[in-house]
Every structure is written in C-alpha cells, then in structure tokens.
Amino acid sequence: MLNEEVFFMCIRDENEKQVKTMRDNFKLLRQRKKWSMEELSQVSEIETSVLAGIENGDDFDVAFLIALCHIYGVKPCQIFLPIT
C-alpha cells in the first residue's frame, strides 16, 4: 500500500509542477508580446478576469487553453514544458 501512495504522491506533485509551468508560460508569452490583460482579452475574446485567473491559479475550461495556445502559436502539449 505504501508504494501505491508514494506513486500517487509523485504523480500529483509532477502534475502540479506542469500546471505551474503552464501558467508561467502563458504569462511569459503575454509579456513577450507586450500585451496587457485587456489587450489579450480583445485578441482572444476571453474575459480579463478569466485570463487573470488562468495566470494566477484558478480553474478554467480547456477551451481557453486551446484558444490561448492558438493565439501564441504553440501546441497545447508544449505549454506544459518550460519555454526559454
């Protein structure tokens, strides 16, 4: 039983790291374009409050993830890896 618990703890920790990376990447990509939240909201047609929540840790719909990846020209699977 202990091995199973450790396994799931490791998976949870890795998932949390990838989600943090995703959020950091979205913020970095927005800043590289020198867009404010309001400007990104106009381009993406996603409310500013939702965009802020995505960058700050709120839950959000996967459709927003796909839309933002399209705007930034990255594949959804790439957004979970560090962008340099």
Summary of the structure (lengths in Angstrom):
residues: 84
radius of gyration: 14.7
end to end distance: 39.6
largest distance: 50.7
contacts: 195
relative contact order: 0.14
helix: 76%
strand: 0%
